[in-house]
Amino acid sequence: MRAQDLEYDIYLVYKKIGHHSGYSGYSQFVKFINPSTKLIEADRGGIFLHGLVFLMRRFIGMKWYAPRSLKQEIKVLIQCLSGGNAIYHFIHGDDDFRYAGFGRSINKKIKLISTYHQPPEVFDKTVQSKKHLKTLDAIIAVGTNQLNFFKNLVGEKKVYFVPHGIDINFFEPVIHPNRRNNNKTCLFVGQWLRDFQCLRNVIRLITNKDKNVQFEVVTTENCRKELNNMKKVKIQSNISDINLLSCYHNADIMVLPLLDCTANNVILEAMACGLPIVTTDIGGIRDYVDEKCAFLVHRGDAETMAEKIMMLLDNENLRSKMGKAGREKAVKEFAWENVINRLLNTYKRIIET
């Protein structure tokens, strides 16, 4: 399906998340959707907007709402004055959607859609008032663990599941025939909702069993302290996209203990790069991986996680088999071109309701 077949102008209320790779994150789909799609972006705003949003955060409980978010919503409201059929899709609704529903009083023909990324427990704590959700025509969830939560708030017919996507042309497997030596590398990437306590326990268990195993960790500067002074751990922060890709290519396994999740960029990146995965069976993780490409363990179970890691490190054929299965699943189900097609079909269903 093509965007122009909808007979609606599509506006994406867009921002790039700073710590995401230039080739990952939900904002990537703007590269793959129809070129006629329009972006509504905004800078940080002036002193007045900063002061106004400060008061909102303090007295209305809008923890993540930013001056940029308010400026974008003002742009949407102004855009509604032009009339005509239009879809406004807030791609990070957790942060950015609050007041654009007033646009309905300006233009009855608009459709308001918002994608939500945070697990229900996180969203419930950070967005105290939920009234604005009822002004939406549709909510798009990226994890099935979000569905019942949002259906209870806005009704079953307004909530859709469309998965996150991955750039399979950037994140792809590479064979290094001369790379292998006695060292085996486990890769960990990220900071949000990561279980660092479990990771520390896993590292101790693994490195006590096999001195040739090393852990490559890519995380933020603030999270480096979680793993400081641990042996066999190399920590990197603020690396380039090419260096991040090299980390995937030089690793044997992706190890990702989690506290919760919906979609997860790192899981998709690892799958696309053909890495077998050991992660936590929690949240929406099973929307993206299965037993063919990942070992799933209970939250906080470092012993079982370490056991599965050692099983993979000791069996190159199993690593290869699971890595190939992950790559095939990423290409078939989560390549952005396929996700965009599902998204456009969802737009069509929303327009027809």
For each residue, the residues with C-beta under 8 A, 3 or more apart:
1: 5 341 344 345 348
2: 5 34 344
3: 6 10 33 34 36 37 344
4: 7 34 36
5: 1 2 344
6: 3 10 87 344 347 348 351
7: 4 85
8: 85 86 87 111 347 351
9: 38 84 85 86 87
10: 3 6 33 34 36 37 38 86 87 89 347
11: 37 38 39 40 76 79 86 87 88 89
12: 30 33 37 38 39 40 89 91
13: 40 72 73 76 88 89 90 91 96 97 100
14: 27 30 39 40 41 91
15: 27 41 68 72 91 92 95 96
16: 20 25 27
17: 20 25 27 92
18:
19: 191 220
20: 16 17 24 25 27 265
21: 24 25 241 244 265 269
22: 241
23: 28 167 170 171 241
24: 20 21 28 166 167 171 265 268 269
25: 16 17 20 21 28 265
26: 29 91 92 115 117 142 164 165 263
27: 14 15 16 17 20 30 91 92
28: 23 24 25 31 32 165 167 336
29: 26 32 33 91 165 336 339 340 343
30: 12 14 27 33 37 39 91
31: 28 167 336
32: 28 29 165 336 337 340
33: 3 10 12 29 30 37 340 343 344
34: 2 3 4 10 37
35:
36: 3 4 10
37: 3 10 11 12 30 33 34
38: 9 10 11 12
39: 11 12 14 30
40: 11 12 13 14 72 75 76 79 88
41: 14 15 72
42: 45 68 69 71 72 75
43: 68 71
44: 50 66 67 68
45: 42 48 49 50 53 67 68 70 71
46: 49 50 67
47: 50 51
48: 45 51 52
49: 45 46 52 53 67 70 71
50: 44 45 46 47 53 54 67
51: 47 48 54 55
52: 48 49 55 56 67 70
53: 45 49 50 56 57 62 65 66 67 69 70
54: 50 51 57 58
55: 51 52 58 59 60
56: 52 53 59 60 62 65
57: 53 54 60 61 62 63 65
58: 54 55
59: 55 56
60: 55 56 57 128 129
61: 57 127 128 129
62: 53 56 57 65 98 127 128 129
63: 57 126 127 128
64: 94 95 126 127
65: 53 56 57 62 69 70 95 96 98
66: 44 53 69 70 95 96
67: 44 45 46 49 50 52 53 70 71
68: 15 42 43 44 45 71 72
69: 42 53 65 66 72 73 95 96 98
70: 45 49 52 53 65 66 67 73 74 98 99
71: 42 43 45 49 67 68 74 75
72: 13 15 40 41 42 68 69 75 76 96
73: 13 69 70 76 77 96 97 98 99 100
74: 70 71 77 78
75: 40 42 71 72 78 79
76: 11 13 40 72 73 79 80 88 100 103
77: 73 74 80 81 99 100 102 103 106
78: 74 75 81
79: 11 40 75 76 82 86 88
80: 76 77 83 86 103 106 107 110
81: 77 78 106 107
82: 79 107
83: 80 107 109
84: 9 107 109
85: 7 8 9 109 110
86: 8 9 10 11 79 80 107 109 110 111
87: 6 8 9 10 11 110 111 113 347 350 351
88: 11 13 40 76 79 100 103 110 111 112 113
89: 10 11 12 13 113 114 115
90: 13 93 96 97 100 112 113 114 115
91: 12 13 14 15 26 27 29 30 115
92: 15 17 26 27 95 96 115 117
93: 90 96 97 114 115 116 139
94: 64 116 117 118 123 126 127
95: 15 64 65 66 69 92
96: 13 15 65 66 69 72 73 90 92 93
97: 13 73 90 93 100 112 114 132 136
98: 62 65 69 70 73 132
99: 70 73 77 102 132
100: 13 73 76 77 88 90 97 103 112 135
101: 104 112 132 134 135 136
102: 77 99 105 106 135
103: 76 77 80 88 100 106 107 110 112
104: 101 107 108 110 112 135
105: 102
106: 77 80 81 102 103
107: 80 81 82 83 84 86 103 104 110
108: 104
109: 83 84 85 86
110: 80 85 86 87 88 103 104 107
111: 8 86 87 88 137 138 347 350 351
112: 88 90 97 100 101 103 104 135 136 137 138
113: 87 88 89 90 136 137 138 139 140 347 350
114: 89 90 93 97 133 136 138 139 140
115: 26 89 90 91 92 93 139 140 141 142 162
116: 93 94 123 139 140 141 142 146 150
117: 26 92 94 142 262 263
118: 94 122 123 126 262
119: 122 123 143 145 146 193 260 261 262 283 284
120: 123 124 145 146 149
121: 124 125 260
122: 118 119 125 126 193 260
123: 94 116 118 119 120 126 127 146 149
124: 120 121 127 149
125: 121 122
126: 63 64 94 118 122 123
127: 61 62 63 64 94 123 124 130
128: 60 61 62 63
129: 60 61 62 132
130: 127 133 134 153
131: 134
132: 97 98 99 101 129 135 136
133: 114 130 136 139 150 153 154
134: 101 130 131 153 154
135: 100 101 102 104 112 132
136: 97 101 112 113 114 132 133 139 154 158
137: 111 112 113 158 350 353
138: 111 112 113 114 158 159 160 346 350
139: 93 113 114 115 116 133 136 150 154 158 159 160
140: 113 114 115 116 160 161 162 343 346
141: 115 116 144 146 147 150 159 160 161 162 262
142: 26 115 116 117 146 161 162 163 164 262 263 284 287
143: 119 146 161 261 262 263 283 284 287
144: 141 147 161 284 287
145: 119 120 149 262 283 284
146: 116 119 120 123 141 142 143 149 150 262 284
147: 141 144 150 151 159 161
148: 151 152
149: 120 123 124 145 146 152 153
150: 116 133 139 141 146 147 153 154 158 159
151: 147 148 154 155 156 158 159
152: 148 149
153: 130 133 134 149 150
154: 133 134 136 139 150 151 158 159
155: 151 158 159
156: 151 159
157: 353
158: 136 137 138 139 150 151 154 155
159: 138 139 141 147 150 151 154 155 156
160: 138 139 140 141 346 349 350
161: 140 141 142 143 144 147 287
162: 115 140 141 142 339 342 343 346
163: 142 263 287 288 333 334 339 342
164: 26 142 263 264 265 268 288 334 339
165: 26 28 29 32 268 334 335 336 338 339 340
166: 24 171 268 269 271 272 330 334 335 336
167: 23 24 28 31 170 171 272 336
168: 171 172 272 330 331 334 335 336
169: 172
170: 23 167 241 245
171: 23 24 166 167 168 245 248 268 269 272 273 330
172: 168 169 272 273 274 327
173: 249 273 274 323 327
174: 249 273
175:
176: 179 180 249 250
177: 180
178:
179: 176 250
180: 176 177
181:
182: 212
183: 212 213 214
184: 210 212 213 214 252 313
185: 213 214 215 216 250 251 252 253
186: 206 213 214 215 216 251 252 253 254 255 309 313
187: 215 216 217 218 247 248 251 253 254 255 270 275
188: 194 199 215 216 217 218 219 254 255 256
189: 217 218 219 244 247 254 256 266 269
190: 194 218 219 256 264 265 266
191: 19 194 219 220 222 223
192:
193: 119 122 258 259 260 261
194: 188 190 191 199 219 223 256 257 258 259
195: 198 199 257 258 259 280 299 300
196: 199 200 223 226 227 257
197: 200 201 300
198: 195 201 202 257 280 299 300 301 302 305
199: 188 194 195 196 202 203 226 227 255 257
200: 196 197 203 204 226 227 230
201: 197 198 204 205 302 306
202: 198 199 205 206 255 257 302 305 306 309
203: 199 200 206 207 215 227 230 232 233
204: 200 201 207 208 230
205: 201 202 208 209 302 303 306
206: 186 202 203 209 210 213 215 306 309 310
207: 203 204 210 211 213 215 231 232
208: 204 205
209: 205 206 213 306 310
210: 184 206 207 213 310 313
211: 207 232
212: 182 183 184
213: 183 184 185 186 206 207 209 210 232 313
214: 183 184 185 186 232 233 234
215: 185 186 187 188 203 206 207 230 232 233 234 255
216: 185 186 187 188 234 236 247 250 251
217: 187 188 189 227 233 234 235 236
218: 187 188 189 190 235 236 237 239 244 247
219: 188 189 190 191 194 223 224 226 227 235 237
220: 19 191 223 224 237
221: 224 237 238
222: 191 225
223: 191 194 196 219 220 226 227
224: 219 220 221 227 228 235 237
225: 222 228
226: 196 199 200 219 223
227: 196 199 200 203 217 219 223 224 230 233 235
228: 224 225
229:
230: 200 203 204 215 227 233
231: 207
232: 203 207 211 213 214 215
233: 203 214 215 217 227 230
234: 214 215 216 217
235: 217 218 219 224 227
236: 216 217 218 239 243 247
237: 218 219 220 221 224
238: 221
239: 218 236 243 244 247
240: 243 244
241: 21 22 23 170 244 245
242: 245 246
243: 236 239 240 246 247
244: 21 189 218 239 240 241 247 248
245: 170 171 241 242 248 249 273
246: 242 243 249 250
247: 187 189 216 218 236 239 243 244 250 251
248: 171 187 244 245 251 254 269 270 273 275
249: 173 174 176 245 246 273
250: 176 179 185 216 246 247
251: 185 186 187 216 247 248 254 275
252: 184 185 186 275 312 313 319
253: 185 186 187 275 276 277 278 309 312 313 319
254: 186 187 188 189 248 251 266 267 270 275 276 277 278 279
255: 186 187 188 199 202 215 278 279 305 309
256: 188 189 190 194 264 266 267 270 277 278 279 280
257: 194 195 196 198 199 202 279 280 299 300 302 305
258: 193 194 195 261 264 279 280 282 283 285 299
259: 193 194 195 280 282 299
260: 119 121 122 193 282 283
261: 119 143 193 258 264 267 280 282 283 284 285
262: 117 118 119 141 142 143 145 146 283 284
263: 26 117 142 143 163 164 267 268 284 287 288
264: 164 190 256 258 261 267 268 285 288
265: 20 21 24 25 164 190 268 269
266: 189 190 254 256 269 270
267: 254 256 261 263 264 270 271 277 279 285 288 289
268: 24 164 165 166 171 263 264 265 271 272 288 330 334
269: 21 24 166 171 189 248 265 266 272 273
270: 187 248 254 256 266 267 273 275 277 326
271: 166 267 268 274 275 277 288 289 293 326 327 329 330 334
272: 166 167 168 171 172 268 269 326 327 330 331 334
273: 171 172 173 174 245 248 249 269 270 327
274: 172 173 271 323 324 326 327
275: 187 248 251 252 253 254 270 271 323 326
276: 253 254 293 294 295 312 318 319 322 323 326
277: 253 254 256 267 270 271 289 293 294 295 322 326
278: 253 254 255 256 294 295 297 305 308 309 312
279: 254 255 256 257 258 267 285 289 294 295 296 297
280: 195 198 256 257 258 259 261 285 296 297 298 299
281: 285 286 296 297 298 299
282: 258 259 260 261 285 299
283: 119 143 145 258 260 261 262
284: 119 142 143 144 145 146 261 262 263 287 288
285: 258 261 264 267 279 280 281 282 288 289 296
286: 281 289 290 296
287: 142 143 144 161 163 263 284
288: 163 164 263 264 267 268 271 284 285 334
289: 267 271 277 279 285 286 293 294 296 326 329
290: 286 293 294 329
291: 294 295 296
292: 322 325 326 329
293: 271 276 277 289 290 322 323 325 326 329
294: 276 277 278 279 289 290 291 322 326
295: 276 277 278 279 291 305 308 311 312
296: 279 280 281 285 286 289 291
297: 278 279 280 281 301 304 305 308
298: 280 281 301 304
299: 195 198 257 258 259 280 281 282
300: 195 197 198 257
301: 198 297 298 304 305
302: 198 201 202 205 257 305 306
303: 205 306 307
304: 297 298 301 307 308
305: 198 202 255 257 278 295 297 301 302 308 309
306: 201 202 205 206 209 302 303 309 310
307: 303 304 310 311
308: 278 295 297 304 305 311 312
309: 186 202 206 253 255 278 305 306 312 313
310: 206 209 210 306 307 313 314
311: 295 307 308 314 315 318
312: 252 253 276 278 295 308 309 315 318 319 322
313: 184 186 210 213 252 253 309 310 319
314: 310 311
315: 311 312 318 319
316: 319 320
317: 320 321
318: 276 311 312 315 321 322
319: 252 253 276 312 313 315 316 322 323
320: 316 317 323 324
321: 317 318 324 325
322: 276 277 292 293 294 312 318 319 325 326
323: 173 274 275 276 293 319 320 326 327
324: 274 320 321 327 328
325: 292 293 321 322 328 329
326: 270 271 272 274 275 276 277 289 292 293 294 322 323 329 330
327: 172 173 271 272 273 274 323 324 330 331
328: 324 325 331 332
329: 271 289 290 292 293 325 326 332 333 334
330: 166 168 171 268 271 272 326 327 333 334 335
331: 168 272 327 328 334 335
332: 328 329 335 338
333: 163 329 330 338
334: 163 164 165 166 168 268 271 272 288 329 330 331 338 339
335: 165 166 168 330 331 332 338 339
336: 28 29 31 32 165 166 167 168 339 340
337: 32 340 341
338: 165 332 333 334 335 341 342
339: 29 162 163 164 165 334 335 336 342 343
340: 29 32 33 165 336 337 343 344
341: 1 337 338 344 345
342: 162 163 338 339 345 346
343: 29 33 140 162 339 340 346 347
344: 1 2 3 5 6 33 340 341 347 348
345: 1 341 342 348 349
346: 138 140 160 162 342 343 349 350
347: 6 8 10 87 111 113 343 344 350 351
348: 1 6 344 345 351 352
349: 160 345 346 352 353
350: 87 111 113 137 138 160 346 347 353
351: 6 8 87 111 347 348
352: 348 349
353: 137 157 349 350
